[in-house]
Amino acid sequence: MKGQKGFVLLGKRPFFGLFQRIARWRALHEERQMLASLSDDALKDIGLNRGDVEQDRRLHFWQDPLQK
């Protein structure tokens, strides 16, 4: 029964979306920390400045700039 199969699969992984969001938040947090630790010269090489990094660092975890 095809309808039941999908329902059973949903029941086996009820927190999958939550785990994905937590993993995405952790990766974003680590990236923000890494950017904050770079020198001004290194930031200039990648086209950023200290103000851009501080502005991004002040965003809350639910404010995903890519809105994934």
All heavy atoms as TSV, in Angstrom:
chain	resi	resn	atom	element	x	y	z
A	1	MET	N	N	0.836	-1.167	0.000
A	1	MET	CA	C	0.000	0.000	0.000
A	1	MET	C	C	0.886	1.236	0.000
A	1	MET	O	O	1.566	1.516	0.980
A	1	MET	CB	C	-0.923	-0.023	1.195
A	1	MET	CG	C	-1.899	-1.163	1.147
A	1	MET	SD	S	-2.981	-1.056	2.561
A	1	MET	CE	C	-3.526	-2.736	2.566
A	2	LYS	N	N	0.877	1.917	-1.083
A	2	LYS	CA	C	1.814	3.029	-1.275
A	2	LYS	C	C	1.593	4.168	-0.284
A	2	LYS	O	O	2.539	4.752	0.195
A	2	LYS	CB	C	1.693	3.540	-2.700
A	2	LYS	CG	C	2.172	2.541	-3.721
A	2	LYS	CD	C	2.044	3.098	-5.107
A	2	LYS	CE	C	2.469	2.044	-6.113
A	2	LYS	NZ	N	2.314	2.503	-7.475
A	3	GLY	N	N	0.361	4.478	0.019
A	3	GLY	CA	C	0.089	5.558	0.961
A	3	GLY	C	C	0.636	5.275	2.341
A	3	GLY	O	O	1.155	6.153	3.016
A	4	GLN	N	N	0.554	4.050	2.780
A	4	GLN	CA	C	1.055	3.693	4.099
A	4	GLN	C	C	2.575	3.717	4.147
A	4	GLN	O	O	3.154	4.077	5.148
A	4	GLN	CB	C	0.539	2.310	4.498
A	4	GLN	CG	C	-0.933	2.297	4.807
A	4	GLN	CD	C	-1.414	0.916	5.205
A	4	GLN	OE1	O	-0.686	-0.061	5.056
A	4	GLN	NE2	N	-2.639	0.852	5.689
A	5	LYS	N	N	3.203	3.359	3.055
A	5	LYS	CA	C	4.670	3.353	3.036
A	5	LYS	C	C	5.206	4.760	3.310
A	5	LYS	O	O	6.115	4.942	4.105
A	5	LYS	CB	C	5.171	2.845	1.687
A	5	LYS	CG	C	6.676	2.767	1.598
A	5	LYS	CD	C	7.116	2.233	0.261
A	5	LYS	CE	C	8.614	2.154	0.173
A	5	LYS	NZ	N	9.067	1.691	-1.139
A	6	GLY	N	N	4.657	5.771	2.659
A	6	GLY	CA	C	5.093	7.143	2.896
A	6	GLY	C	C	4.837	7.590	4.314
A	6	GLY	O	O	5.633	8.282	4.930
A	7	PHE	N	N	3.705	7.176	4.856
A	7	PHE	CA	C	3.380	7.532	6.234
A	7	PHE	C	C	4.364	6.893	7.209
A	7	PHE	O	O	4.805	7.530	8.159
A	7	PHE	CB	C	1.939	7.097	6.544
A	7	PHE	CG	C	1.520	7.422	7.942
A	7	PHE	CD1	C	1.231	8.724	8.304
A	7	PHE	CD2	C	1.440	6.440	8.911
A	7	PHE	CE1	C	0.847	9.040	9.593
A	7	PHE	CE2	C	1.066	6.739	10.203
A	7	PHE	CZ	C	0.763	8.044	10.544
A	8	VAL	N	N	4.723	5.655	6.964
A	8	VAL	CA	C	5.670	4.958	7.842
A	8	VAL	C	C	7.032	5.614	7.769
A	8	VAL	O	O	7.697	5.817	8.779
A	8	VAL	CB	C	5.752	3.456	7.473
A	8	VAL	CG1	C	6.878	2.781	8.241
A	8	VAL	CG2	C	4.429	2.777	7.754
A	9	LEU	N	N	7.478	5.998	6.581
A	9	LEU	CA	C	8.770	6.666	6.450
A	9	LEU	C	C	8.774	7.993	7.183
A	9	LEU	O	O	9.758	8.374	7.800
A	9	LEU	CB	C	9.113	6.872	4.974
A	9	LEU	CG	C	9.483	5.624	4.197
A	9	LEU	CD1	C	9.730	5.997	2.734
A	9	LEU	CD2	C	10.708	4.950	4.773
A	10	LEU	N	N	7.672	8.706	7.141
A	10	LEU	CA	C	7.578	9.969	7.862
A	10	LEU	C	C	7.665	9.727	9.367
A	10	LEU	O	O	8.295	10.467	10.091
A	10	LEU	CB	C	6.266	10.679	7.511
A	10	LEU	CG	C	6.005	12.008	8.207
A	10	LEU	CD1	C	7.059	13.023	7.782
A	10	LEU	CD2	C	4.622	12.510	7.861
A	11	GLY	N	N	7.051	8.648	9.829
A	11	GLY	CA	C	7.067	8.329	11.244
A	11	GLY	C	C	8.429	7.910	11.749
A	11	GLY	O	O	8.744	8.068	12.925
A	12	LYS	N	N	9.276	7.385	10.903
A	12	LYS	CA	C	10.599	6.940	11.337
A	12	LYS	C	C	11.569	8.103	11.541
A	12	LYS	O	O	12.535	7.977	12.273
A	12	LYS	CB	C	11.195	5.968	10.319
A	12	LYS	CG	C	10.525	4.615	10.313
A	12	LYS	CD	C	11.225	3.698	9.335
A	12	LYS	CE	C	10.599	2.325	9.332
A	12	LYS	NZ	N	11.266	1.431	8.398
A	13	ARG	N	N	11.336	9.208	10.857
A	13	ARG	CA	C	12.262	10.340	10.945
A	13	ARG	C	C	11.510	11.637	11.232
A	13	ARG	O	O	11.549	12.578	10.443
A	13	ARG	CB	C	13.041	10.448	9.647
A	13	ARG	CG	C	13.875	9.219	9.406
A	13	ARG	CD	C	14.566	9.132	8.109
A	13	ARG	NE	N	14.771	10.348	7.379
A	13	ARG	CZ	C	15.573	10.460	6.348
A	13	ARG	NH1	N	16.255	9.427	5.948
A	13	ARG	NH2	N	15.695	11.579	5.707
A	14	PRO	N	N	10.857	11.729	12.370
A	14	PRO	CA	C	10.042	12.920	12.628
A	14	PRO	C	C	10.861	14.182	12.888
A	14	PRO	O	O	10.371	15.280	12.697
A	14	PRO	CB	C	9.229	12.530	13.862
A	14	PRO	CG	C	10.070	11.523	14.556
A	14	PRO	CD	C	10.768	10.765	13.454
A	15	PHE	N	N	12.119	14.044	13.311
A	15	PHE	CA	C	12.929	15.211	13.647
A	15	PHE	C	C	13.989	15.515	12.594
A	15	PHE	O	O	14.905	16.296	12.849
A	15	PHE	CB	C	13.611	15.004	14.998
A	15	PHE	CG	C	12.629	14.849	16.120
A	15	PHE	CD1	C	12.439	13.626	16.729
A	15	PHE	CD2	C	11.887	15.929	16.550
A	15	PHE	CE1	C	11.544	13.468	17.756
A	15	PHE	CE2	C	10.980	15.796	17.580
A	15	PHE	CZ	C	10.798	14.567	18.188
A	16	PHE	N	N	13.866	14.923	11.415
A	16	PHE	CA	C	14.885	15.102	10.385
A	16	PHE	C	C	15.049	16.582	10.011
A	16	PHE	O	O	16.163	17.083	9.920
A	16	PHE	CB	C	14.548	14.273	9.154
A	16	PHE	CG	C	15.583	14.345	8.082
A	16	PHE	CD1	C	16.820	13.760	8.254
A	16	PHE	CD2	C	15.336	15.021	6.897
A	16	PHE	CE1	C	17.792	13.827	7.271
A	16	PHE	CE2	C	16.294	15.094	5.915
A	16	PHE	CZ	C	17.522	14.495	6.093
A	17	GLY	N	N	13.954	17.295	9.813
A	17	GLY	CA	C	14.027	18.717	9.469
A	17	GLY	C	C	14.676	19.542	10.564
A	17	GLY	O	O	15.455	20.456	10.292
A	18	LEU	N	N	14.366	19.208	11.795
A	18	LEU	CA	C	14.966	19.921	12.920
A	18	LEU	C	C	16.470	19.691	12.958
A	18	LEU	O	O	17.245	20.628	13.153
A	18	LEU	CB	C	14.331	19.456	14.234
A	18	LEU	CG	C	14.918	20.039	15.508
A	18	LEU	CD1	C	14.698	21.540	15.560
A	18	LEU	CD2	C	14.313	19.358	16.715
A	19	PHE	N	N	16.895	18.441	12.758
A	19	PHE	CA	C	18.320	18.133	12.764
A	19	PHE	C	C	19.045	18.854	11.621
A	19	PHE	O	O	20.170	19.310	11.782
A	19	PHE	CB	C	18.559	16.637	12.684
A	19	PHE	CG	C	18.089	15.883	13.902
A	19	PHE	CD1	C	17.557	14.629	13.784
A	19	PHE	CD2	C	18.189	16.448	15.163
A	19	PHE	CE1	C	17.127	13.932	14.903
A	19	PHE	CE2	C	17.761	15.770	16.293
A	19	PHE	CZ	C	17.224	14.512	16.163
A	20	GLN	N	N	18.390	18.967	10.472
A	20	GLN	CA	C	18.998	19.687	9.351
A	20	GLN	C	C	19.185	21.155	9.702
A	20	GLN	O	O	20.210	21.747	9.395
A	20	GLN	CB	C	18.137	19.573	8.099
A	20	GLN	CG	C	18.332	18.308	7.333
A	20	GLN	CD	C	17.574	18.340	6.019
A	20	GLN	OE1	O	16.487	18.910	5.933
A	20	GLN	NE2	N	18.141	17.735	5.014
A	21	ARG	N	N	18.192	21.753	10.334
A	21	ARG	CA	C	18.297	23.170	10.704
A	21	ARG	C	C	19.398	23.397	11.742
A	21	ARG	O	O	20.127	24.379	11.677
A	21	ARG	CB	C	16.973	23.680	11.235
A	21	ARG	CG	C	15.958	23.860	10.146
A	21	ARG	CD	C	14.671	24.397	10.684
A	21	ARG	NE	N	13.699	24.449	9.609
A	21	ARG	CZ	C	12.888	25.451	9.408
A	21	ARG	NH1	N	12.900	26.477	10.218
A	21	ARG	NH2	N	12.041	25.430	8.407
A	22	ILE	N	N	19.512	22.491	12.687
A	22	ILE	CA	C	20.571	22.620	13.696
A	22	ILE	C	C	21.941	22.499	13.041
A	22	ILE	O	O	22.854	23.278	13.344
A	22	ILE	CB	C	20.383	21.567	14.807
A	22	ILE	CG1	C	19.144	21.905	15.630
A	22	ILE	CG2	C	21.622	21.492	15.697
A	22	ILE	CD1	C	18.747	20.828	16.616
A	23	ALA	N	N	22.103	21.562	12.124
A	23	ALA	CA	C	23.385	21.392	11.430
A	23	ALA	C	C	23.715	22.635	10.603
A	23	ALA	O	O	24.872	23.080	10.576
A	23	ALA	CB	C	23.337	20.157	10.543
A	24	ARG	N	N	22.716	23.203	9.943
A	24	ARG	CA	C	22.939	24.413	9.145
A	24	ARG	C	C	23.321	25.578	10.044
A	24	ARG	O	O	24.213	26.370	9.718
A	24	ARG	CB	C	21.664	24.736	8.358
A	24	ARG	CG	C	21.889	25.766	7.291
A	24	ARG	CD	C	20.642	26.038	6.461
A	24	ARG	NE	N	20.032	24.821	5.971
A	24	ARG	CZ	C	18.731	24.542	6.117
A	24	ARG	NH1	N	17.927	25.385	6.729
A	24	ARG	NH2	N	18.229	23.427	5.637
A	25	TRP	N	N	22.673	25.683	11.219
A	25	TRP	CA	C	22.986	26.766	12.141
A	25	TRP	C	C	24.413	26.626	12.663
A	25	TRP	O	O	25.149	27.609	12.754
A	25	TRP	CB	C	21.999	26.757	13.310
A	25	TRP	CG	C	22.402	27.726	14.371
A	25	TRP	CD1	C	22.259	29.079	14.338
A	25	TRP	CD2	C	23.058	27.422	15.596
A	25	TRP	NE1	N	22.775	29.628	15.490
A	25	TRP	CE2	C	23.274	28.629	16.274
A	25	TRP	CE3	C	23.473	26.232	16.186
A	25	TRP	CZ2	C	23.891	28.682	17.516
A	25	TRP	CZ3	C	24.091	26.293	17.421
A	25	TRP	CH2	C	24.291	27.507	18.063
A	26	ARG	N	N	24.815	25.390	12.990
A	26	ARG	CA	C	26.173	25.177	13.495
A	26	ARG	C	C	27.214	25.542	12.444
A	26	ARG	O	O	28.226	26.163	12.758
A	26	ARG	CB	C	26.357	23.737	13.937
A	26	ARG	CG	C	25.565	23.425	15.209
A	26	ARG	CD	C	25.854	22.058	15.700
A	26	ARG	NE	N	27.207	22.060	16.266
A	26	ARG	CZ	C	27.905	20.971	16.495
A	26	ARG	NH1	N	27.429	19.802	16.215
A	26	ARG	NH2	N	29.116	21.062	16.999
A	27	ALA	N	N	26.968	25.170	11.186
A	27	ALA	CA	C	27.915	25.489	10.114
A	27	ALA	C	C	28.001	27.004	9.922
A	27	ALA	O	O	29.100	27.555	9.749
A	27	ALA	CB	C	27.491	24.805	8.824
A	28	LEU	N	N	26.868	27.681	9.973
A	28	LEU	CA	C	26.850	29.132	9.819
A	28	LEU	C	C	27.570	29.799	10.984
A	28	LEU	O	O	28.340	30.748	10.792
A	28	LEU	CB	C	25.404	29.629	9.720
A	28	LEU	CG	C	25.196	31.105	9.458
A	28	LEU	CD1	C	25.807	31.503	8.116
A	28	LEU	CD2	C	23.722	31.432	9.475
A	29	HIS	N	N	27.365	29.294	12.182
A	29	HIS	CA	C	28.027	29.843	13.372
A	29	HIS	C	C	29.545	29.683	13.269
A	29	HIS	O	O	30.296	30.616	13.559
A	29	HIS	CB	C	27.485	29.136	14.619
A	29	HIS	CG	C	28.082	29.611	15.891
A	29	HIS	ND1	N	27.827	30.859	16.416
A	29	HIS	CD2	C	28.944	29.014	16.752
A	29	HIS	CE1	C	28.501	31.001	17.538
A	29	HIS	NE2	N	29.192	29.894	17.762
A	30	GLU	N	N	29.999	28.516	12.833
A	30	GLU	CA	C	31.431	28.276	12.685
A	30	GLU	C	C	32.031	29.178	11.609
A	30	GLU	O	O	33.142	29.686	11.763
A	30	GLU	CB	C	31.683	26.813	12.357
A	30	GLU	CG	C	31.409	25.882	13.518
A	30	GLU	CD	C	31.465	24.420	13.122
A	30	GLU	OE1	O	31.772	24.124	11.951
A	30	GLU	OE2	O	31.202	23.578	13.995
A	31	GLU	N	N	31.290	29.382	10.536
A	31	GLU	CA	C	31.786	30.252	9.465
A	31	GLU	C	C	31.899	31.686	9.957
A	31	GLU	O	O	32.875	32.384	9.655
A	31	GLU	CB	C	30.839	30.181	8.269
A	31	GLU	CG	C	31.299	31.011	7.100
A	31	GLU	CD	C	30.362	30.879	5.911
A	31	GLU	OE1	O	29.853	29.775	5.683
A	31	GLU	OE2	O	30.153	31.891	5.234
A	32	ARG	N	N	30.926	32.148	10.723
A	32	ARG	CA	C	30.979	33.513	11.258
A	32	ARG	C	C	32.155	33.677	12.212
A	32	ARG	O	O	32.818	34.714	12.207
A	32	ARG	CB	C	29.672	33.841	11.968
A	32	ARG	CG	C	28.529	34.075	11.016
A	32	ARG	CD	C	27.242	34.292	11.744
A	32	ARG	NE	N	26.164	34.593	10.809
A	32	ARG	CZ	C	24.896	34.643	11.148
A	32	ARG	NH1	N	24.533	34.426	12.398
A	32	ARG	NH2	N	23.982	34.917	10.248
A	33	GLN	N	N	32.429	32.668	13.021
A	33	GLN	CA	C	33.576	32.737	13.930
A	33	GLN	C	C	34.889	32.770	13.153
A	33	GLN	O	O	35.805	33.508	13.512
A	33	GLN	CB	C	33.577	31.550	14.881
A	33	GLN	CG	C	32.573	31.653	15.997
A	33	GLN	CD	C	32.669	30.487	16.949
A	33	GLN	OE1	O	33.075	29.397	16.566
A	33	GLN	NE2	N	32.290	30.713	18.196
A	34	MET	N	N	34.965	31.979	12.102
A	34	MET	CA	C	36.179	31.947	11.296
A	34	MET	C	C	36.419	33.300	10.631
A	34	MET	O	O	37.537	33.811	10.626
A	34	MET	CB	C	36.090	30.847	10.240
A	34	MET	CG	C	37.380	30.622	9.511
A	34	MET	SD	S	37.433	30.814	7.712
A	34	MET	CE	C	35.873	31.279	7.163
A	35	LEU	N	N	35.362	33.901	10.089
A	35	LEU	CA	C	35.512	35.211	9.466
A	35	LEU	C	C	35.939	36.259	10.482
A	35	LEU	O	O	36.751	37.130	10.180
A	35	LEU	CB	C	34.202	35.637	8.794
A	35	LEU	CG	C	33.884	35.005	7.456
A	35	LEU	CD1	C	32.481	35.384	7.011
A	35	LEU	CD2	C	34.896	35.405	6.404
A	36	ALA	N	N	35.399	36.195	11.680
A	36	ALA	CA	C	35.745	37.166	12.714
A	36	ALA	C	C	37.209	37.027	13.144
A	36	ALA	O	O	37.817	38.002	13.583
A	36	ALA	CB	C	34.833	37.001	13.917
A	37	SER	N	N	37.770	35.839	12.989
A	37	SER	CA	C	39.154	35.629	13.413
A	37	SER	C	C	40.172	36.036	12.350
A	37	SER	O	O	41.366	36.090	12.640
A	37	SER	CB	C	39.374	34.169	13.795
A	37	SER	OG	O	39.310	33.344	12.648
A	38	LEU	N	N	39.730	36.327	11.136
A	38	LEU	CA	C	40.663	36.702	10.069
A	38	LEU	C	C	41.184	38.120	10.271
A	38	LEU	O	O	40.517	38.976	10.853
A	38	LEU	CB	C	39.963	36.624	8.705
A	38	LEU	CG	C	39.591	35.246	8.191
A	38	LEU	CD1	C	38.837	35.373	6.870
A	38	LEU	CD2	C	40.815	34.379	8.007
A	39	SER	N	N	42.362	38.371	9.757
A	39	SER	CA	C	42.939	39.713	9.831
A	39	SER	C	C	42.261	40.619	8.807
A	39	SER	O	O	41.590	40.159	7.888
A	39	SER	CB	C	44.444	39.650	9.557
A	39	SER	OG	O	44.667	39.306	8.200
A	40	ASP	N	N	42.455	41.918	8.973
A	40	ASP	CA	C	41.866	42.873	8.036
A	40	ASP	C	C	42.394	42.670	6.618
A	40	ASP	O	O	41.657	42.829	5.642
A	40	ASP	CB	C	42.123	44.306	8.501
A	40	ASP	CG	C	41.330	44.657	9.748
A	40	ASP	OD1	O	40.279	44.016	9.990
A	40	ASP	OD2	O	41.755	45.579	10.478
A	41	ASP	N	N	43.671	42.312	6.499
A	41	ASP	CA	C	44.243	42.074	5.175
A	41	ASP	C	C	43.617	40.846	4.515
A	41	ASP	O	O	43.338	40.850	3.312
A	41	ASP	CB	C	45.764	41.885	5.268
A	41	ASP	CG	C	46.469	43.180	5.652
A	41	ASP	OD1	O	45.945	44.266	5.326
A	41	ASP	OD2	O	47.543	43.096	6.279
A	42	ALA	N	N	43.386	39.805	5.281
A	42	ALA	CA	C	42.765	38.597	4.741
A	42	ALA	C	C	41.320	38.883	4.323
A	42	ALA	O	O	40.854	38.395	3.286
A	42	ALA	CB	C	42.811	37.464	5.755
A	43	LEU	N	N	40.614	39.680	5.118
A	43	LEU	CA	C	39.243	40.047	4.753
A	43	LEU	C	C	39.221	40.873	3.474
A	43	LEU	O	O	38.342	40.702	2.631
A	43	LEU	CB	C	38.582	40.821	5.898
A	43	LEU	CG	C	38.236	40.018	7.144
A	43	LEU	CD1	C	37.747	40.942	8.250
A	43	LEU	CD2	C	37.197	38.963	6.828
A	44	LYS	N	N	40.206	41.762	3.337
A	44	LYS	CA	C	40.284	42.587	2.132
A	44	LYS	C	C	40.511	41.707	0.900
A	44	LYS	O	O	39.952	41.973	-0.170
A	44	LYS	CB	C	41.422	43.606	2.271
A	44	LYS	CG	C	41.522	44.564	1.124
A	44	LYS	CD	C	42.646	45.567	1.362
A	44	LYS	CE	C	42.792	46.477	0.167
A	44	LYS	NZ	N	43.910	47.414	0.332
A	45	ASP	N	N	41.292	40.639	1.055
A	45	ASP	CA	C	41.547	39.726	-0.062
A	45	ASP	C	C	40.276	39.059	-0.573
A	45	ASP	O	O	40.163	38.746	-1.753
A	45	ASP	CB	C	42.554	38.645	0.341
A	45	ASP	CG	C	43.972	39.184	0.452
A	45	ASP	OD1	O	44.229	40.281	-0.085
A	45	ASP	OD2	O	44.808	38.507	1.081
A	46	ILE	N	N	39.317	38.820	0.320
A	46	ILE	CA	C	38.085	38.163	-0.114
A	46	ILE	C	C	36.941	39.159	-0.329
A	46	ILE	O	O	35.797	38.768	-0.548
A	46	ILE	CB	C	37.645	37.054	0.875
A	46	ILE	CG1	C	37.420	37.614	2.271
A	46	ILE	CG2	C	38.647	35.929	0.888
A	46	ILE	CD1	C	36.855	36.593	3.246
A	47	GLY	N	N	37.268	40.453	-0.271
A	47	GLY	CA	C	36.284	41.480	-0.606
A	47	GLY	C	C	35.375	41.879	0.540
A	47	GLY	O	O	34.277	42.378	0.303
A	48	LEU	N	N	35.817	41.675	1.764
A	48	LEU	CA	C	35.022	42.064	2.933
A	48	LEU	C	C	35.817	43.036	3.782
A	48	LEU	O	O	37.022	43.177	3.630
A	48	LEU	CB	C	34.680	40.832	3.780
A	48	LEU	CG	C	33.791	39.777	3.140
A	48	LEU	CD1	C	33.683	38.564	4.052
A	48	LEU	CD2	C	32.413	40.327	2.857
A	49	ASN	N	N	35.126	43.712	4.667
A	49	ASN	CA	C	35.821	44.529	5.655
A	49	ASN	C	C	35.295	44.159	7.042
A	49	ASN	O	O	34.376	43.367	7.188
A	49	ASN	CB	C	35.659	46.028	5.359
A	49	ASN	CG	C	34.212	46.467	5.363
A	49	ASN	OD1	O	33.399	45.950	6.110
A	49	ASN	ND2	N	33.901	47.439	4.528
A	50	ARG	N	N	35.897	44.720	8.060
A	50	ARG	CA	C	35.547	44.364	9.442
A	50	ARG	C	C	34.077	44.709	9.742
A	50	ARG	O	O	33.390	43.983	10.442
A	50	ARG	CB	C	36.468	45.102	10.409
A	50	ARG	CG	C	36.328	44.735	11.840
A	50	ARG	CD	C	36.655	43.317	12.184
A	50	ARG	NE	N	37.972	42.914	11.743
A	50	ARG	CZ	C	38.374	41.648	11.683
A	50	ARG	NH1	N	37.589	40.677	12.051
A	50	ARG	NH2	N	39.584	41.341	11.264
A	51	GLY	N	N	33.578	45.791	9.172
A	51	GLY	CA	C	32.175	46.169	9.382
A	51	GLY	C	C	31.211	45.132	8.825
A	51	GLY	O	O	30.187	44.833	9.453
A	52	ASP	N	N	31.521	44.576	7.648
A	52	ASP	CA	C	30.672	43.528	7.071
A	52	ASP	C	C	30.617	42.306	7.975
A	52	ASP	O	O	29.555	41.719	8.196
A	52	ASP	CB	C	31.191	43.097	5.698
A	52	ASP	CG	C	31.128	44.191	4.662
A	52	ASP	OD1	O	30.280	45.092	4.802
A	52	ASP	OD2	O	31.930	44.138	3.714
A	53	VAL	N	N	31.759	41.934	8.508
A	53	VAL	CA	C	31.836	40.755	9.377
A	53	VAL	C	C	31.074	40.999	10.672
A	53	VAL	O	O	30.314	40.139	11.129
A	53	VAL	CB	C	33.307	40.377	9.659
A	53	VAL	CG1	C	33.403	39.279	10.695
A	53	VAL	CG2	C	34.001	39.977	8.376
A	54	GLU	N	N	31.228	42.169	11.264
A	54	GLU	CA	C	30.521	42.479	12.511
A	54	GLU	C	C	29.012	42.535	12.283
A	54	GLU	O	O	28.241	42.079	13.124
A	54	GLU	CB	C	31.023	43.796	13.097
A	54	GLU	CG	C	32.413	43.708	13.670
A	54	GLU	CD	C	32.526	42.678	14.780
A	54	GLU	OE1	O	31.610	42.586	15.626
A	54	GLU	OE2	O	33.527	41.947	14.798
A	55	GLN	N	N	28.599	43.074	11.158
A	55	GLN	CA	C	27.172	43.128	10.844
A	55	GLN	C	C	26.605	41.708	10.697
A	55	GLN	O	O	25.532	41.407	11.210
A	55	GLN	CB	C	26.941	43.913	9.557
A	55	GLN	CG	C	25.494	44.055	9.182
A	55	GLN	CD	C	25.321	44.842	7.892
A	55	GLN	OE1	O	26.289	45.197	7.227
A	55	GLN	NE2	N	24.093	45.115	7.547
A	56	ASP	N	N	27.332	40.848	10.045
A	56	ASP	CA	C	26.887	39.464	9.869
A	56	ASP	C	C	26.911	38.706	11.198
A	56	ASP	O	O	26.036	37.891	11.474
A	56	ASP	CB	C	27.774	38.751	8.850
A	56	ASP	CG	C	27.267	37.377	8.516
A	56	ASP	OD1	O	26.087	37.263	8.124
A	56	ASP	OD2	O	28.039	36.414	8.646
A	57	ARG	N	N	27.890	39.009	12.030
A	57	ARG	CA	C	28.013	38.328	13.315
A	57	ARG	C	C	26.871	38.670	14.261
A	57	ARG	O	O	26.502	37.875	15.117
A	57	ARG	CB	C	29.332	38.714	13.962
A	57	ARG	CG	C	30.068	37.571	14.591
A	57	ARG	CD	C	31.391	38.031	15.079
A	57	ARG	NE	N	31.222	39.131	16.036
A	57	ARG	CZ	C	31.790	39.154	17.230
A	57	ARG	NH1	N	32.584	38.193	17.593
A	57	ARG	NH2	N	31.596	40.153	18.036
A	58	ARG	N	N	26.299	39.850	14.098
A	58	ARG	CA	C	25.214	40.284	14.985
A	58	ARG	C	C	23.858	39.702	14.602
A	58	ARG	O	O	22.902	39.851	15.350
A	58	ARG	CB	C	25.126	41.801	14.979
A	58	ARG	CG	C	26.270	42.449	15.706
A	58	ARG	CD	C	26.054	43.929	15.881
A	58	ARG	NE	N	27.184	44.518	16.561
A	58	ARG	CZ	C	27.945	45.456	16.048
A	58	ARG	NH1	N	27.692	45.937	14.860
A	58	ARG	NH2	N	28.965	45.933	16.730
A	59	LEU	N	N	23.773	39.047	13.459
A	59	LEU	CA	C	22.510	38.429	13.063
A	59	LEU	C	C	22.179	37.283	14.014
A	59	LEU	O	O	23.050	36.574	14.481
A	59	LEU	CB	C	22.605	37.879	11.639
A	59	LEU	CG	C	22.695	38.884	10.509
A	59	LEU	CD1	C	22.858	38.160	9.184
A	59	LEU	CD2	C	21.479	39.774	10.472
A	60	HIS	N	N	20.907	37.111	14.262
A	60	HIS	CA	C	20.465	35.991	15.088
A	60	HIS	C	C	20.476	34.720	14.262
A	60	HIS	O	O	20.465	34.754	13.039
A	60	HIS	CB	C	19.059	36.253	15.623
A	60	HIS	CG	C	18.992	37.437	16.521
A	60	HIS	ND1	N	19.483	37.438	17.803
A	60	HIS	CD2	C	18.502	38.683	16.321
A	60	HIS	CE1	C	19.297	38.615	18.352
A	60	HIS	NE2	N	18.706	39.396	17.472
A	61	PHE	N	N	20.480	33.582	14.937
A	61	PHE	CA	C	20.598	32.314	14.225
A	61	PHE	C	C	19.417	32.054	13.307
A	61	PHE	O	O	19.533	31.337	12.330
A	61	PHE	CB	C	20.806	31.156	15.194
A	61	PHE	CG	C	19.608	30.833	16.036
A	61	PHE	CD1	C	18.680	29.922	15.598
A	61	PHE	CD2	C	19.430	31.432	17.270
A	61	PHE	CE1	C	17.575	29.611	16.382
A	61	PHE	CE2	C	18.346	31.128	18.048
A	61	PHE	CZ	C	17.411	30.222	17.603
A	62	TRP	N	N	18.264	32.634	13.588
A	62	TRP	CA	C	17.110	32.384	12.730
A	62	TRP	C	C	17.098	33.311	11.517
A	62	TRP	O	O	16.291	33.152	10.630
A	62	TRP	CB	C	15.804	32.523	13.508
A	62	TRP	CG	C	15.577	33.886	14.085
A	62	TRP	CD1	C	15.085	34.974	13.439
A	62	TRP	CD2	C	15.832	34.298	15.424
A	62	TRP	NE1	N	15.029	36.037	14.280
A	62	TRP	CE2	C	15.481	35.652	15.519
A	62	TRP	CE3	C	16.321	33.649	16.547
A	62	TRP	CZ2	C	15.594	36.372	16.697
A	62	TRP	CZ3	C	16.433	34.377	17.715
A	62	TRP	CH2	C	16.078	35.719	17.788
A	63	GLN	N	N	18.011	34.264	11.468
A	63	GLN	CA	C	18.100	35.166	10.329
A	63	GLN	C	C	19.133	34.632	9.341
A	63	GLN	O	O	20.252	35.112	9.264
A	63	GLN	CB	C	18.489	36.574	10.788
A	63	GLN	CG	C	17.429	37.230	11.643
A	63	GLN	CD	C	17.910	38.538	12.213
A	63	GLN	OE1	O	19.018	38.611	12.732
A	63	GLN	NE2	N	17.083	39.559	12.123
A	64	ASP	N	N	18.748	33.640	8.581
A	64	ASP	CA	C	19.640	33.025	7.598
A	64	ASP	C	C	19.682	33.933	6.373
A	64	ASP	O	O	18.666	34.150	5.726
A	64	ASP	CB	C	19.113	31.633	7.226
A	64	ASP	CG	C	20.041	30.887	6.315
A	64	ASP	OD1	O	21.119	31.420	5.981
A	64	ASP	OD2	O	19.701	29.761	5.922
A	65	PRO	N	N	20.842	34.491	6.030
A	65	PRO	CA	C	20.911	35.396	4.889
A	65	PRO	C	C	20.572	34.699	3.565
A	65	PRO	O	O	20.119	35.338	2.629
A	65	PRO	CB	C	22.343	35.906	4.902
A	65	PRO	CG	C	23.098	34.923	5.711
A	65	PRO	CD	C	22.127	34.314	6.676
A	66	LEU	N	N	20.772	33.403	3.485
A	66	LEU	CA	C	20.448	32.669	2.264
A	66	LEU	C	C	19.006	32.188	2.277
A	66	LEU	O	O	18.498	31.728	1.258
A	66	LEU	CB	C	21.392	31.471	2.112
A	66	LEU	CG	C	22.871	31.811	2.056
A	66	LEU	CD1	C	23.704	30.551	1.965
A	66	LEU	CD2	C	23.163	32.717	0.877
A	67	GLN	N	N	18.347	32.267	3.408
A	67	GLN	CA	C	16.959	31.844	3.592
A	67	GLN	C	C	16.688	30.468	3.042
A	67	GLN	O	O	15.834	30.249	2.206
A	67	GLN	CB	C	16.007	32.874	2.974
A	67	GLN	CG	C	16.110	34.213	3.646
A	67	GLN	CD	C	15.118	35.207	3.104
A	67	GLN	OE1	O	14.282	34.880	2.279
A	67	GLN	NE2	N	15.202	36.422	3.581
A	68	LYS	N	N	17.474	29.507	3.541
A	68	LYS	CA	C	17.295	28.108	3.130
A	68	LYS	C	C	16.297	27.427	4.021
A	68	LYS	O	O	16.161	27.688	5.147
A	68	LYS	CB	C	18.618	27.365	3.186
A	68	LYS	CG	C	19.568	27.826	2.128
A	68	LYS	CD	C	20.803	26.982	2.177
A	68	LYS	CE	C	21.772	27.376	1.099
A	68	LYS	NZ	N	22.966	26.614	1.124
